[in-house]
């Protein structure tokens, strides 16, 4: 419905000021902590109440802190590996859920749904139990395994919902023209899913990068990704360095999001351009 | 050769799904089954959990001093979910029906805090609510003495609401957007007062969105432990904290396993109640699956444009 048609609605004559008031209040409460984190990461003193001068002290401390930087790198490494692996596994799983035989797709759907609704504390503690029973020392790869099991389900759901809307006629046409089934999949279906795959991979990256609970249960002594370092900082006392770390994480996620958004726009434009030339 | 639609060749697609299914089975299903087994297990002389057949772990969970965290988890989750609904519905309704161009912007602002790390957000609330923190100080300037909030159950509820509110707003926004405006206008044409139209038309028609939102908010809250750990006091531990203690501190993994089973039982109970209340069960599942998680990602371009 267009904006013009909406404003014609008789009910809209009265301004819903109560709704606006609640919305403004809720948004203010939602954004207040974010503002506090950003502001006080720039404070020159360690106080969280009095803001003295703008300074980069805490960022300096953060980046001179060798372990902190390595934590950031470990988190990024885990997120990239987990995102790529779960993008592959989740996309394939989505095809099974959407197009597989009855038994197969019911099982896959059931597992993915269960994974989405089960609190992470339960799944992560369970994985911890399995790993210790198998006498596997917790390390970098056990974290990756935990994250892959988490992100695969989300990728599968996102890809599946897009896949269900794709018309299969083009695929059959490709097959009539001599493509094998997997060839048709690669040449016809995957290009239509491109934007969705980018979004799903990104979702997986952000989920893994920010994940605390699963990381907490699957990380060994030697590996400390950023959320775990922040956790131990919080446990052993309040330091404004946490604010700076939070802003750095926010910036990383924001950069990745923006880059991908731009990437999607460019890919779409190109696709449009190409169709025009083809015609 | 042309393959026929539906049915034939399903084997290929099932085969493609195998690696993903295997990963989920290995890292998700098998561990949960193992937890079920070990919840009846015992601790051997070396302090390691071994398979057994005792109910002691469940007895430990349901001992009177352990029962309170269970009940408290249910209470905190219920209260926080209701608060999320009361705060979230108006925001979602406004964004979907009145805000026109501001709608996507409101949603973007709701999702924005999610980009800040979960623990850092809890830390921000900790410093905001602390006795000498920003909020009490600001209130003191206005001549109001703020009550001590940090280390009480109220702080935990605030933290839970803050942490999960966006998950309530997104499905309700979707439900209200799909509601034809004519239906509401018809209610008004029939001389329904605003509250009557809301309770008899709008709310029932968006019920599945509401239930989906409640589930998305309530299920992760049931297992949350960092919020209670950093914002609550000794009298606000939740089941997640107990699981954490049993598994990572000097606890017993078999009691921890029984606690995980109890958490899953709470989850099943919550799901069952929601299913009973839903108008269309299948749709409820779809709502949940779609709004799955923080999805600033679903439409990055739109979000970027809105900001």
Interface residues (C-beta under 8 A of the other chain):
Chain A: X1 X3 X6 X9 X10 X11 X12 X16 X18 X19 X20 X22 X23 X26 X27 X29 X30 X31 X32 X33 X34 X36 X37 X40 X48 X49 X88 X89 X90 X92 X93 X95 X96 X97 X98 X99 X100 X101 X102 X104 X105 X107 X108 X111 X112 X113 X114 X115 X116 X117 X118 X119 X120 X121 X122 X123 X125 X126 X127 X128 X129 X130 X132 X133 X145 X146 X148 X149 X152 X153 X154 X156 X157 X158 X161 X168 X172 X175 X176 X181 X182 X199 X200 X202 X203 X206 X207 X210 X212 X213 X216 X217 X226 X227 X230 X231 X234 X238 X242 X243 X245 X246 X249 X250 X253 X254 X257 X258 X260 X261 X262 X264 X265
Chain B: X1 X2 X3 X5 X9 X10 X11 X12 X13 X14 X15 X16 X17 X18 X19 X20 X21 X23 X24 X25 X26 X27 X28 X29 X30 X31 X32 X34 X35 X38 X49 X87 X88 X90 X91 X93 X94 X95 X98 X100 X101 X106 X109 X110 X112 X113 X115 X116 X117 X118 X119 X120 X121 X122 X123 X124 X125 X126 X127 X128 X130 X132 X133 X134 X137 X162 X165 X181 X184 X185 X188 X215 X219 X220 X222 X223 X224 X225 X226 X230 X240 X243 X244 X247 X248 X253 X256 X257 X260 X263 X264 X267 X271 X285 X288 X289 X290 X292 X293 X294 X295 X296 X297 X298 X299 X300 X301 X303 X304
